[in-house]
C-alpha cells in the first residue's frame, strides 16, 4: 500500500487528489459520524450482558448469548462510500449454556468478558496472546481467542480497540511520516533505514512483504518523495487497516495498492478498500473506498510482454476465488477492476510483482512505478 502526494512531476496524482477532495466534500454530510465510545459505556454494555445471564438464572432458565453472524454475506450490505457494512437486522448465532456443543464457547466468552472488564476498569491493556496464555486449557488455541474478541466487539457494538485488547504488531510502515503515540513517543518513519511496526494503541494505528523490502532496498521513498509505504504482510490485520484509514482521514492523500496479479492479491486490496464480511461491523473506521489499484494489473502482463516463464497458471483454487470475487457487490461500481479480473479469467495466468524482474532487475522501482504514478496508470 502506498500513499503519495503529487509533486510538479506528478500532475496526474495532483488531479486525482483534487477529485478525491471534492468527493470528500460532497459526501461528508452523508457519512455517519462515529461517536467515541467512553470506557463507562463499554463497562455498562458488559454489565447488561451479565445482568441478562443472572436474570435467566433467577428464573431457572439456561442463559443464552446471541452473537451477530459475522460469516454470512446475507448479513452484509454494500455502500460505495463506506464499503461492506453489517446490516441492522442481521441474523444471530445462539450460544447456549445448556448445550454440549456450545457450553465451552459460552464459558470462553464469559472469561474474556471478565478480562476485558478488568482491563477497562484499570485502564490497562493486554494482547490477545496474553489472554490465551492466561488459560490455554480453556481456550485451546489462539484462533479461538482471536475470534471471540471480534465476536464480543460486534456483540457490544464497540470498536475492538475500545476493549483494551491489542493484537501483536504485524504491519510495517516507512516513508515521509512522523506521528505521536498515545504515550508520547514520537515515531519518525523517515529516519535512516527506519521501518516502524504498526501498533494498535497509536490510533493511527498492501504491498507484499518481499516487495516492501525491495522498495526499501532501492530507497524508493526518497526517489519519489513525499511517499509512504505500508505492508500488512499479506491479508492485513486491523492495525494496518486502521493506519491506512487514519492516513486518509488526516491527510487526504491518494492511496495506491500494489499487489500480485492474482486472486489473493486482489482480495487483499479489496479488504483495504471495501472491508471484509467478518469485520463489516467496523466498516466505518476500517475501509478506505478511495484506494486505487496501481498494479500489478493483469493487462500489464500483456502490455509489458512479461516473459511467459515468469507467469504462473491459475490453479482450481485461484479460479474459484476469482469467480467468487467477480460476484462481490462492489464490482458493479468498479467496471475497470471487473475488466482486469475477467482478463485474468480468460488468460488463466497470474504473476507476482517480482515477475517484473524478468524484464529488468530494477524495472519495478526505476521504470514501472514511476511511470505508473506519472501517467496515471491506475484503475
C-alpha positions as a Python dict, from the first residue, in 0.01 Angstrom:
ca = {
    (1, 'X'): (0, 0, 0),
    (2, 'X'): (143, 337, -99),
    (3, 'X'): (30, 688, -16),
    (4, 'X'): (172, 955, -243),
    (5, 'X'): (134, 1331, -258),
    (6, 'X'): (197, 1477, -601),
    (7, 'X'): (495, 1690, -695),
    (8, 'X'): (522, 1905, -1009),
    (9, 'X'): (623, 1591, -1199),
    (10, 'X'): (309, 1406, -1100),
    (11, 'X'): (24, 1616, -1233),
    (12, 'X'): (-196, 1306, -1265),
    (13, 'X'): (-167, 1247, -889),
    (14, 'X'): (-248, 1615, -827),
    (15, 'X'): (-565, 1582, -1035),
    (16, 'X'): (-659, 1259, -858),
    (17, 'X'): (-614, 1424, -519),
    (18, 'X'): (-830, 1719, -624),
    (19, 'X'): (-1101, 1479, -737),
    (20, 'X'): (-1082, 1283, -412),
    (21, 'X'): (-1103, 1602, -204),
    (22, 'X'): (-1411, 1710, -399),
    (23, 'X'): (-1573, 1374, -335),
    (24, 'X'): (-1495, 1407, 36),
    (25, 'X'): (-1670, 1744, 50),
    (26, 'X'): (-1973, 1613, -141),
    (27, 'X'): (-2020, 1303, 75),
    (28, 'X'): (-1916, 1448, 413),
    (29, 'X'): (-2272, 1527, 518),
    (30, 'X'): (-2388, 1177, 420),
    (31, 'X'): (-2128, 993, 624),
    (32, 'X'): (-2234, 864, 964),
    (33, 'X'): (-2013, 1020, 1228),
    (34, 'X'): (-1877, 760, 1467),
    (35, 'X'): (-1902, 884, 1824),
    (36, 'X'): (-1618, 799, 2057),
    (37, 'X'): (-1739, 533, 2300),
    (38, 'X'): (-1637, 601, 2658),
    (39, 'X'): (-1490, 339, 2888),
    (40, 'X'): (-1800, 366, 3106),
    (41, 'X'): (-2021, 292, 2806),
    (42, 'X'): (-1829, -29, 2736),
    (43, 'X'): (-1845, -132, 3102),
    (44, 'X'): (-2221, -69, 3107),
    (45, 'X'): (-2272, -284, 2798),
    (46, 'X'): (-2078, -570, 2956),
    (47, 'X'): (-2277, -532, 3277),
    (48, 'X'): (-2601, -555, 3078),
    (49, 'X'): (-2483, -884, 2927),
    (50, 'X'): (-2406, -1024, 3274),
    (51, 'X'): (-2736, -889, 3409),
    (52, 'X'): (-2918, -1082, 3137),
    (53, 'X'): (-2739, -1401, 3239),
    (54, 'X'): (-2818, -1350, 3609),
    (55, 'X'): (-3183, -1277, 3526),
    (56, 'X'): (-3210, -1602, 3329),
    (57, 'X'): (-3058, -1798, 3619),
    (58, 'X'): (-3300, -1637, 3866),
    (59, 'X'): (-3588, -1765, 3653),
    (60, 'X'): (-3432, -2111, 3644),
    (61, 'X'): (-3367, -2069, 3273),
    (62, 'X'): (-3047, -2157, 3085),
    (63, 'X'): (-2858, -1834, 2993),
    (64, 'X'): (-2814, -1769, 2622),
    (65, 'X'): (-2582, -1533, 2433),
    (66, 'X'): (-2676, -1403, 2088),
    (67, 'X'): (-2380, -1325, 1859),
    (68, 'X'): (-2433, -1147, 1526),
    (69, 'X'): (-2335, -1381, 1242),
    (70, 'X'): (-2008, -1241, 1107),
    (71, 'X'): (-1958, -1501, 834),
    (72, 'X'): (-2269, -1460, 619),
    (73, 'X'): (-2295, -1236, 313),
    (74, 'X'): (-2669, -1223, 383),
    (75, 'X'): (-2590, -1002, 685),
    (76, 'X'): (-2390, -751, 481),
    (77, 'X'): (-2494, -458, 264),
    (78, 'X'): (-2275, -253, 31),
    (79, 'X'): (-2243, 125, 30),
    (80, 'X'): (-1997, 271, -220),
    (81, 'X'): (-1900, 546, 29),
    (82, 'X'): (-1838, 303, 315),
    (83, 'X'): (-1784, -47, 181),
    (84, 'X'): (-1921, -368, 325),
    (85, 'X'): (-2122, -294, 639),
    (86, 'X'): (-2325, -518, 866),
    (87, 'X'): (-2700, -483, 817),
    (88, 'X'): (-2904, -367, 1115),
    (89, 'X'): (-3132, -672, 1108),
    (90, 'X'): (-2853, -929, 1078),
    (91, 'X'): (-2910, -1288, 1183),
    (92, 'X'): (-2754, -1416, 1505),
    (93, 'X'): (-2587, -1732, 1630),
    (94, 'X'): (-2718, -1856, 1963),
    (95, 'X'): (-2464, -1972, 2222),
    (96, 'X'): (-2648, -2177, 2484),
    (97, 'X'): (-2512, -2265, 2827),
    (98, 'X'): (-2715, -2588, 2840),
    (99, 'X'): (-2597, -2731, 2508),
    (100, 'X'): (-2296, -2962, 2493),
    (101, 'X'): (-2194, -2818, 2156),
    (102, 'X'): (-2179, -2458, 2276),
    (103, 'X'): (-2123, -2463, 2652),
    (104, 'X'): (-1744, -2440, 2608),
    (105, 'X'): (-1775, -2131, 2391),
    (106, 'X'): (-2022, -1982, 2640),
    (107, 'X'): (-1759, -2019, 2915),
    (108, 'X'): (-1485, -1880, 2689),
    (109, 'X'): (-1690, -1569, 2611),
    (110, 'X'): (-1762, -1505, 2978),
    (111, 'X'): (-1395, -1546, 3066),
    (112, 'X'): (-1285, -1295, 2803),
    (113, 'X'): (-1563, -1053, 2903),
    (114, 'X'): (-1423, -1068, 3259),
    (115, 'X'): (-1070, -997, 3136),
    (116, 'X'): (-1192, -704, 2924),
    (117, 'X'): (-1395, -561, 3212),
    (118, 'X'): (-1093, -565, 3443),
    (119, 'X'): (-865, -415, 3176),
    (120, 'X'): (-1102, -124, 3118),
    (121, 'X'): (-1155, -68, 3491),
    (122, 'X'): (-781, -45, 3548),
    (123, 'X'): (-721, 142, 3220),
    (124, 'X'): (-464, -118, 3122),
    (125, 'X'): (-411, -323, 2808),
    (126, 'X'): (-339, -684, 2718),
    (127, 'X'): (-267, -863, 2393),
    (128, 'X'): (-484, -1142, 2259),
    (129, 'X'): (-184, -1365, 2313),
    (130, 'X'): (-177, -1266, 2683),
    (131, 'X'): (-541, -1371, 2714),
    (132, 'X'): (-474, -1706, 2550),
    (133, 'X'): (-181, -1791, 2777),
    (134, 'X'): (-385, -1685, 3079),
    (135, 'X'): (-588, -2006, 3034),
    (136, 'X'): (-464, -2224, 2748),
    (137, 'X'): (-668, -2522, 2869),
    (138, 'X'): (-996, -2330, 2843),
    (139, 'X'): (-928, -2169, 2504),
    (140, 'X'): (-742, -2449, 2331),
    (141, 'X'): (-595, -2227, 2059),
    (142, 'X'): (-503, -1867, 1985),
    (143, 'X'): (-750, -1867, 1696),
    (144, 'X'): (-1035, -1925, 1942),
    (145, 'X'): (-939, -1614, 2141),
    (146, 'X'): (-900, -1405, 1825),
    (147, 'X'): (-1249, -1497, 1703),
    (148, 'X'): (-1419, -1441, 2039),
    (149, 'X'): (-1262, -1097, 2085),
    (150, 'X'): (-1410, -994, 1748),
    (151, 'X'): (-1743, -1156, 1841),
    (152, 'X'): (-1755, -957, 2164),
    (153, 'X'): (-1666, -635, 1981),
    (154, 'X'): (-1953, -700, 1741),
    (155, 'X'): (-2195, -805, 2016),
    (156, 'X'): (-2125, -494, 2225),
    (157, 'X'): (-2122, -274, 1913),
    (158, 'X'): (-1791, -112, 2005),
    (159, 'X'): (-1463, -88, 1808),
    (160, 'X'): (-1218, -360, 1904),
    (161, 'X'): (-964, -104, 2022),
    (162, 'X'): (-1220, 10, 2286),
    (163, 'X'): (-1194, -332, 2452),
    (164, 'X'): (-832, -262, 2559),
    (165, 'X'): (-727, -582, 2382),
    (166, 'X'): (-432, -543, 2147),
    (167, 'X'): (-307, -758, 1862),
    (168, 'X'): (60, -840, 1815),
    (169, 'X'): (220, -598, 1567),
    (170, 'X'): (216, -734, 1212),
    (171, 'X'): (222, -447, 964),
    (172, 'X'): (520, -224, 878),
    (173, 'X'): (540, 136, 759),
    (174, 'X'): (816, 356, 619),
    (175, 'X'): (840, 692, 445),
    (176, 'X'): (764, 1062, 489),
    (177, 'X'): (564, 1040, 810),
    (178, 'X'): (609, 1134, 1175),
    (179, 'X'): (343, 1071, 1437),
    (180, 'X'): (298, 1067, 1813),
    (181, 'X'): (181, 759, 2000),
    (182, 'X'): (-60, 786, 2294),
    (183, 'X'): (224, 751, 2544),
    (184, 'X'): (404, 1050, 2389),
    (185, 'X'): (659, 850, 2190),
    (186, 'X'): (750, 1024, 1864),
    (187, 'X'): (780, 787, 1569),
    (188, 'X'): (980, 901, 1268),
    (189, 'X'): (918, 668, 974),
    (190, 'X'): (1155, 869, 757),
    (191, 'X'): (1473, 835, 963),
    (192, 'X'): (1764, 647, 812),
    (193, 'X'): (1652, 292, 723),
    (194, 'X'): (1355, 329, 960),
    (195, 'X'): (1077, 74, 948),
    (196, 'X'): (810, 110, 1216),
    (197, 'X'): (567, -152, 1340),
    (198, 'X'): (202, -55, 1318),
    (199, 'X'): (87, -57, 1678),
    (200, 'X'): (-280, -73, 1769),
    (201, 'X'): (-253, 179, 2054),
    (202, 'X'): (-141, 474, 1845),
    (203, 'X'): (-488, 505, 1687),
    (204, 'X'): (-323, 584, 1358),
    (205, 'X'): (-253, 285, 1438),
    (206, 'X'): (-77, -398, 54),
    (207, 'X'): (234, -440, -57),
    (208, 'X'): (366, -792, -10),
    (209, 'X'): (641, -821, 248),
    (210, 'X'): (902, -905, -20),
    (211, 'X'): (804, -607, -236),
    (212, 'X'): (808, -377, 68),
    (213, 'X'): (1165, -484, 140),
    (214, 'X'): (1263, -435, -224),
    (215, 'X'): (1129, -78, -223),
    (216, 'X'): (1324, -8, 96),
    (217, 'X'): (1642, -153, -51),
    (218, 'X'): (1601, 66, -360),
    (219, 'X'): (1535, 378, -148),
    (220, 'X'): (1202, 422, -327),
    (221, 'X'): (1051, 668, -77),
    (222, 'X'): (1342, 906, -125),
    (223, 'X'): (1329, 884, -505),
    (224, 'X'): (956, 959, -517),
    (225, 'X'): (931, 1173, -204),
    (226, 'X'): (691, 1251, -47),
    (227, 'X'): (574, 892, -20),
    (228, 'X'): (465, 646, 250),
    (229, 'X'): (469, 269, 203),
    (230, 'X'): (285, 15, 418),
    (231, 'X'): (268, -362, 421),
    (232, 'X'): (20, -573, 615),
    (233, 'X'): (235, -877, 532),
    (234, 'X'): (-39, -1043, 333),
    (235, 'X'): (-400, -1024, 450),
    (236, 'X'): (-399, -702, 656),
    (237, 'X'): (-473, -707, 1027),
    (238, 'X'): (-695, -447, 1192),
    (239, 'X'): (-396, -233, 1296),
    (240, 'X'): (-270, -199, 938),
    (241, 'X'): (-617, -111, 815),
    (242, 'X'): (-662, 146, 1091),
    (243, 'X'): (-334, 307, 992),
    (244, 'X'): (-430, 337, 625),
    (245, 'X'): (-770, 475, 722),
    (246, 'X'): (-610, 725, 963),
    (247, 'X'): (-372, 845, 691),
    (248, 'X'): (-668, 902, 461),
    (249, 'X'): (-882, 1077, 724),
    (250, 'X'): (-594, 1300, 837),
    (251, 'X'): (-406, 1380, 516),
    (252, 'X'): (-649, 1301, 232),
    (253, 'X'): (-366, 1183, 11),
    (254, 'X'): (-411, 937, -277),
    (255, 'X'): (-365, 577, -168),
    (256, 'X'): (-249, 314, -417),
    (257, 'X'): (-246, -63, -385),
    (258, 'X'): (42, -261, -531),
    (259, 'X'): (-41, -631, -511),
    (260, 'X'): (35, -951, -701),
    (261, 'X'): (-170, -1005, -1016),
    (262, 'X'): (-355, -1300, -868),
    (263, 'X'): (-691, -1354, -692),
    (264, 'X'): (-528, -1350, -348),
    (265, 'X'): (-362, -1013, -414),
    (266, 'X'): (-687, -869, -547),
    (267, 'X'): (-873, -981, -235),
    (268, 'X'): (-611, -815, -12),
    (269, 'X'): (-668, -488, -199),
    (270, 'X'): (-1047, -528, -169),
    (271, 'X'): (-1016, -569, 209),
    (272, 'X'): (-833, -235, 237),
    (273, 'X'): (-1083, -62, 8),
    (274, 'X'): (-1417, -221, 94),
    (275, 'X'): (-1356, -431, 405),
    (276, 'X'): (-1447, -791, 482),
    (277, 'X'): (-1760, -975, 589),
    (278, 'X'): (-1607, -1075, 922),
    (279, 'X'): (-1522, -715, 1018),
    (280, 'X'): (-1816, -544, 844),
    (281, 'X'): (-1942, -419, 1182),
    (282, 'X'): (-1636, -187, 1195),
    (283, 'X'): (-1652, -71, 834),
    (284, 'X'): (-1683, 298, 922),
    (285, 'X'): (-1340, 301, 1084),
    (286, 'X'): (-1153, 49, 867),
    (287, 'X'): (-1242, 86, 499),
    (288, 'X'): (-1084, 331, 254),
    (289, 'X'): (-1304, 344, -59),
    (290, 'X'): (-1061, 589, -225),
    (291, 'X'): (-791, 319, -270),
    (292, 'X'): (-678, 287, -632),
    (293, 'X'): (-535, -27, -797),
    (294, 'X'): (-189, 73, -918),
    (295, 'X'): (-61, -272, -1008),
    (296, 'X'): (27, -537, -1087),
    (297, 'X'): (-261, -534, -1338),
    (298, 'X'): (-340, -842, -1549),
    (299, 'X'): (-334, -610, -1851),
    (300, 'X'): (21, -506, -1755),
    (301, 'X'): (136, -862, -1817),
    (302, 'X'): (35, -834, -2182),
    (303, 'X'): (124, -467, -2229),
    (304, 'X'): (475, -513, -2088),
    (305, 'X'): (521, -855, -2250),
    (306, 'X'): (625, -1017, -1926),
    (307, 'X'): (811, -1338, -2027),
    (308, 'X'): (590, -1647, -2025),
    (309, 'X'): (824, -1834, -1793),
    (310, 'X'): (752, -1566, -1528),
    (311, 'X'): (377, -1632, -1548),
    (312, 'X'): (200, -1896, -1337),
    (313, 'X'): (-109, -2092, -1445),
    (314, 'X'): (-417, -2035, -1231),
    (315, 'X'): (-499, -2327, -1003),
    (316, 'X'): (-851, -2454, -947),
    (317, 'X'): (-848, -2271, -613),
    (318, 'X'): (-745, -1950, -792),
    (319, 'X'): (-1026, -1988, -1043),
    (320, 'X'): (-1282, -2045, -768),
    (321, 'X'): (-1156, -1740, -577),
    (322, 'X'): (-1170, -1527, -892),
    (323, 'X'): (-1526, -1638, -964),
    (324, 'X'): (-1620, -1551, -607),
    (325, 'X'): (-1459, -1206, -633),
    (326, 'X'): (-1646, -1129, -956),
    (327, 'X'): (-1973, -1187, -769),
    (328, 'X'): (-1891, -938, -494),
    (329, 'X'): (-2142, -649, -473),
    (330, 'X'): (-1876, -379, -506),
    (331, 'X'): (-1762, -498, -851),
    (332, 'X'): (-2061, -330, -1016),
    (333, 'X'): (-1914, 7, -914),
    (334, 'X'): (-1568, -89, -1044),
    (335, 'X'): (-1605, -178, -1416),
    (336, 'X'): (-1231, -131, -1479),
    (337, 'X'): (-1146, -376, -1200),
    (338, 'X'): (-1400, -616, -1341),
    (339, 'X'): (-1235, -599, -1684),
    (340, 'X'): (-893, -673, -1534),
    (341, 'X'): (-1029, -972, -1345),
    (342, 'X'): (-1212, -1103, -1649),
    (343, 'X'): (-886, -1075, -1845),
    (344, 'X'): (-717, -1290, -1580),
    (345, 'X'): (-1003, -1536, -1608),
    (346, 'X'): (-956, -1553, -1988),
    (347, 'X'): (-576, -1584, -1990),
    (348, 'X'): (-577, -1826, -1695),
    (349, 'X'): (-242, -1694, -1570),
    (350, 'X'): (-124, -1498, -1266),
    (351, 'X'): (202, -1327, -1174),
    (352, 'X'): (383, -1197, -868),
    (353, 'X'): (516, -842, -858),
    (354, 'X'): (865, -994, -864),
    (355, 'X'): (793, -1121, -1216),
    (356, 'X'): (882, -772, -1341),
    (357, 'X'): (1245, -856, -1259),
    (358, 'X'): (1233, -1080, -1568),
    (359, 'X'): (1219, -758, -1773),
    (360, 'X'): (1498, -591, -1577),
    (361, 'X'): (1637, -619, -1223),
    (362, 'X'): (1542, -260, -1133),
    (363, 'X'): (1239, -233, -1361),
    (364, 'X'): (988, -217, -1073),
    (365, 'X'): (1135, 80, -889),
    (366, 'X'): (1309, 269, -1172),
    (367, 'X'): (1053, 238, -1454),
    (368, 'X'): (727, 61, -1370),
    (369, 'X'): (618, 251, -1057),
    (370, 'X'): (749, 599, -1157),
    (371, 'X'): (572, 575, -1494),
    (372, 'X'): (252, 441, -1338),
    (373, 'X'): (240, 735, -1098),
    (374, 'X'): (347, 993, -1353),
    (375, 'X'): (100, 896, -1624),
    (376, 'X'): (-196, 786, -1415),
    (377, 'X'): (-164, 413, -1475),
    (378, 'X'): (-408, 310, -1203),
    (379, 'X'): (-768, 190, -1212),
}
